Amino acid sequence: MHQTPSGERILHVAEIEPRLRHGVIFQLFANLDADASLQLVVDHAPEPLRRQFHHHFGDACRWTWLEEGPDRWRVRLQRIQHRVNVDRRHGG
């Protein structure tokens, strides 16, 4: 794993044993601070992973395509902090 100058981790998924990949990615994302991000570099379109992330994290994950094939895909996964809007007019 590498880091960008801004501190974003870059994970080359091919370096992880295939049966462990999704679990490792989920763990790394789950442990990110709010508004922090993780960049994935993969050799195929990660659509199954995208569906799993949407199912497990919903709006708490922003998925951004940085590069889309044909030989390499790069994705930024950003952990979104949910902000609660308080309407003070209604006792909030």
Phi and psi in degrees as GROMACS dihedral restraints (atoms count N, CA, C in turn):
[ dihedral_restraints ]
;  ai    aj    ak    al  type     phi  dphi    fc
    3     4     5     6     1  -122.7    20    10
    4     5     6     7     1   174.1    20    10
    6     7     8     9     1  -132.6    20    10
    7     8     9    10     1   147.4    20    10
    9    10    11    12     1   -80.3    20    10
   10    11    12    13     1   167.4    20    10
   12    13    14    15     1   -57.6    20    10
   13    14    15    16     1   -26.8    20    10
   15    16    17    18     1   -82.7    20    10
   16    17    18    19     1    -2.5    20    10
   18    19    20    21     1    95.8    20    10
   19    20    21    22     1     1.6    20    10
   21    22    23    24     1   -71.5    20    10
   22    23    24    25     1   130.1    20    10
   24    25    26    27     1   -74.8    20    10
   25    26    27    28     1   140.5    20    10
   27    28    29    30     1  -116.6    20    10
   28    29    30    31     1   119.1    20    10
   30    31    32    33     1  -109.6    20    10
   31    32    33    34     1   116.9    20    10
   33    34    35    36     1   -86.8    20    10
   34    35    36    37     1   100.6    20    10
   36    37    38    39     1   -60.2    20    10
   37    38    39    40     1   -31.8    20    10
   39    40    41    42     1   -62.3    20    10
   40    41    42    43     1   -18.5    20    10
   42    43    44    45     1   -80.3    20    10
   43    44    45    46     1    -6.2    20    10
   45    46    47    48     1  -103.4    20    10
   46    47    48    49     1   139.4    20    10
   48    49    50    51     1   -55.5    20    10
   49    50    51    52     1   131.6    20    10
   51    52    53    54     1   -50.5    20    10
   52    53    54    55     1   -42.1    20    10
   54    55    56    57     1   -70.5    20    10
   55    56    57    58     1   -13.2    20    10
   57    58    59    60     1  -104.7    20    10
   58    59    60    61     1   -10.9    20    10
   60    61    62    63     1   -54.4    20    10
   61    62    63    64     1   -57.5    20    10
   63    64    65    66     1   -62.9    20    10
   64    65    66    67     1   -39.2    20    10
   66    67    68    69     1   -62.2    20    10
   67    68    69    70     1   -42.9    20    10
   69    70    71    72     1   -63.8    20    10
   70    71    72    73     1   -44.7    20    10
   72    73    74    75     1   -63.3    20    10
   73    74    75    76     1   -44.1    20    10
   75    76    77    78     1   -61.0    20    10
   76    77    78    79     1   -43.9    20    10
   78    79    80    81     1   -63.0    20    10
   79    80    81    82     1   -46.0    20    10
   81    82    83    84     1   -61.1    20    10
   82    83    84    85     1   -43.4    20    10
   84    85    86    87     1   -66.4    20    10
   85    86    87    88     1   -43.8    20    10
   87    88    89    90     1   -60.9    20    10
   88    89    90    91     1   -26.5    20    10
   90    91    92    93     1   -95.5    20    10
   91    92    93    94     1     3.9    20    10
   93    94    95    96     1   -71.2    20    10
   94    95    96    97     1   146.3    20    10
   96    97    98    99     1   -70.6    20    10
   97    98    99   100     1   159.8    20    10
   99   100   101   102     1   -57.6    20    10
  100   101   102   103     1   136.7    20    10
  102   103   104   105     1    72.1    20    10
  103   104   105   106     1     1.4    20    10
  105   106   107   108     1   -83.1    20    10
  106   107   108   109     1   163.8    20    10
  108   109   110   111     1  -139.2    20    10
  109   110   111   112     1   162.9    20    10
  111   112   113   114     1  -132.6    20    10
  112   113   114   115     1   135.0    20    10
  114   115   116   117     1  -108.8    20    10
  115   116   117   118     1   130.7    20    10
  117   118   119   120     1  -106.5    20    10
  118   119   120   121     1   139.4    20    10
  120   121   122   123     1  -121.2    20    10
  121   122   123   124     1   120.1    20    10
  123   124   125   126     1  -133.2    20    10
  124   125   126   127     1   163.6    20    10
  126   127   128   129     1  -102.2    20    10
  127   128   129   130     1    13.1    20    10
  129   130   131   132     1  -153.3    20    10
  130   131   132   133     1   162.5    20    10
  132   133   134   135     1   -67.0    20    10
  133   134   135   136     1   121.0    20    10
  135   136   137   138     1   -86.9    20    10
  136   137   138   139     1    46.2    20    10
  138   139   140   141     1   -62.0    20    10
  139   140   141   142     1   -43.1    20    10
  141   142   143   144     1   -59.6    20    10
  142   143   144   145     1   -40.0    20    10
  144   145   146   147     1   -64.6    20    10
  145   146   147   148     1   -39.7    20    10
  147   148   149   150     1   -60.9    20    10
  148   149   150   151     1   -43.6    20    10
  150   151   152   153     1   -64.0    20    10
  151   152   153   154     1   -41.3    20    10
  153   154   155   156     1   -63.9    20    10
  154   155   156   157     1   -42.0    20    10
  156   157   158   159     1   -63.5    20    10
  157   158   159   160     1   -42.3    20    10
  159   160   161   162     1   -62.3    20    10
  160   161   162   163     1   -41.8    20    10
  162   163   164   165     1   -65.1    20    10
  163   164   165   166     1   -45.2    20    10
  165   166   167   168     1   -82.4    20    10
  166   167   168   169     1   -37.6    20    10
  168   169   170   171     1  -111.3    20    10
  169   170   171   172     1   -18.3    20    10
  171   172   173   174     1    53.1    20    10
  172   173   174   175     1  -129.9    20    10
  174   175   176   177     1   -73.7    20    10
  175   176   177   178     1    -4.7    20    10
  177   178   179   180     1   -77.8    20    10
  178   179   180   181     1    -6.5    20    10
  180   181   182   183     1  -124.2    20    10
  181   182   183   184     1   124.4    20    10
  183   184   185   186     1   -99.3    20    10
  184   185   186   187     1   118.8    20    10
  186   187   188   189     1  -100.3    20    10
  187   188   189   190     1   118.1    20    10
  189   190   191   192     1  -124.5    20    10
  190   191   192   193     1   122.5    20    10
  192   193   194   195     1   -75.0    20    10
  193   194   195   196     1   127.6    20    10
  195   196   197   198     1  -104.6    20    10
  196   197   198   199     1   -28.5    20    10
  198   199   200   201     1  -155.6    20    10
  199   200   201   202     1   135.6    20    10
  201   202   203   204     1  -127.7    20    10
  202   203   204   205     1    80.3    20    10
  204   205   206   207     1    63.7    20    10
  205   206   207   208     1  -174.4    20    10
  207   208   209   210     1   -84.7    20    10
  208   209   210   211     1   -15.7    20    10
  210   211   212   213     1  -104.1    20    10
  211   212   213   214     1   -18.6    20    10
  213   214   215   216     1  -147.3    20    10
  214   215   216   217     1   140.0    20    10
  216   217   218   219     1  -121.9    20    10
  217   218   219   220     1   138.6    20    10
  219   220   221   222     1  -128.0    20    10
  220   221   222   223     1   134.6    20    10
  222   223   224   225     1  -133.2    20    10
  223   224   225   226     1   138.6    20    10
  225   226   227   228     1  -104.4    20    10
  226   227   228   229     1   126.1    20    10
  228   229   230   231     1  -107.4    20    10
  229   230   231   232     1   115.8    20    10
  231   232   233   234     1  -113.8    20    10
  232   233   234   235     1   130.7    20    10
  234   235   236   237     1   -81.9    20    10
  235   236   237   238     1   120.8    20    10
  237   238   239   240     1   -96.9    20    10
  238   239   240   241     1   128.9    20    10
  240   241   242   243     1   -82.1    20    10
  241   242   243   244     1   125.3    20    10
  243   244   245   246     1   -77.7    20    10
  244   245   246   247     1   125.6    20    10
  246   247   248   249     1  -103.5    20    10
  247   248   249   250     1   134.9    20    10
  249   250   251   252     1   -96.6    20    10
  250   251   252   253     1   122.7    20    10
  252   253   254   255     1   -86.3    20    10
  253   254   255   256     1   124.4    20    10
  255   256   257   258     1  -106.0    20    10
  256   257   258   259     1   122.2    20    10
  258   259   260   261     1   -95.8    20    10
  259   260   261   262     1   101.3    20    10
  261   262   263   264     1   -66.9    20    10
  262   263   264   265     1   -17.7    20    10
  264   265   266   267     1   -69.8    20    10
  265   266   267   268     1   -19.7    20    10
  267   268   269   270     1  -115.7    20    10
  268   269   270   271     1    33.4    20    10
  270   271   272   273     1    77.3    20    10
  271   272   273   274     1    14.4    20    10
